[in-house]
């Protein structure tokens, strides 16, 4: 079956970028230059590593912001409910921002392409907002500090999206091949996780070292200033280096046609792009999974500190184990997904990871885990964290590759190439649900009467109550999210068919433009 029949009627006309499209839909377009829109081809190690390097900034952002509840509750002294409410509200605003930014980036035409101008623009605002977020004026009242938290964390999330949305949207174009894409996502995930782990290690071994007054150094207010300054500098550096390092790829990337659409046409374009079964599956899984992820992020530091009773140095040892798992996880993702396909691999990785994460906590609260301080206690925790991290890394590498594969599937069905919109829509759903879920850690802590500014020792009955609320809540939603991926339909054969259809249609559109004697658009700057 030829590509015109596969696209069918109106969708084929939408995809074509010649004069007939302008006549039929009253859209002024310039045809795509086949050279400028050529497939990027083989990616060098330099390109893959520098592209992935930029995700360090988002890894640091995600990890450091996950400490906000702990910092503002245990160090500043704000009620946990107030902090959770502020964090949830900011995530809702951030979530609404992402699809708008994604759509804008998809349609942006500059000499530096669609993505890089926004990536460069983000660097300084990211650094400024992250620096100020952790420094509420001491003279402020508790209410004023709560307002400071809300304003600064909102700003921090909006400006990191200026980098993350366009950067993430680069991946489908840089790596169109089914398995090559998983490899590129592995680089992205490795550096994303590395960013979070490295700042954790710096905190654990340098900034949160134990003192006589603070045996658990993470409770020492003096360590948080230099810790967050270091995190800020790492984020700024990774953004600038990655944007500069991938700048030479601009000339190979898709350049959107000039389109003058009114509001109704724009909404119709977006609706056609988002009307996709596999996107619906991904969004449904993200909705449910985001609730569990939000609870986990908000409470992970509490679990390490109060359930496992670990000082900062021991938390650092667990993060070293997670760091060591990065490359094995990346290798496992590629090897298993090539053998069994992305969907089966993703589901298996998530199920094994969930068992390894929640199982030890259950054993601990039941008194079946080795006793705290015993010879086996820390070595077993380190091994479990290492193995869990391998499977967790593999799961997220494969699932991000699956979401990227929706790009061509949606393009075949709608005629629109919209990586930014698709990636941002998934991010929108994750952030919206995580924003709701960010209310839950504070509510859980309030429900079990967990004390603010704890000295490091909390009534064991309160800790046990906390675990018995946390475990069923996070495990149930995680299981539902994992099982939703059973309904995902894109495999290697489907992806390759979609890719062939897209390339054939683009070639036909270019030939139609040449036959019409129309000038091709300027190529993006090198």
Secondary structure, DSSP 8 states (H G I E B T S, - for coil): --HHHHH-HHHHHHH--SHHHHHHH--------TTTT----S--HHHHHHHHHTHHHHHHHHHHHTTHHHIIIIIS---HHHHHHHHHHHHHHHHHHHHHHHHHHHH---TTTTTHHHHHHHHHHHHHHHHHHT---TTS-HHHHHHHHHHHHHHHHHHHHHHHHHHHHHHHHH--SHHHHHHHHHHHHHHHHHHHHHHHHHIIIIIT---SS-SSGGG-THHHHHHHHHHHHHHHHHHHHHHHHTGGGGGGS---------HHHHHHHHHHHH--HHHHHHHHHHHHHHHHHHHHHHHHHHIIIIIS---HHHHHHHHHHHHHHHHHHHHHHHHHHHHH-HHHHHHHHHHHHHHHHHHHHHHHHTT-S--TTSTTHHHHHHHHHHHHHHHHHHHHHHHHHHHHTHHHHHHHHHS---HHHHHHHHHHHHHHHHHHHHHHHHHHHHHTT--TT--S---HHHHHHHHHHHHHHHHHHHHHHHHHGGG----HHHHHHHHHHHHHHHHHHHHHHHHTT---------
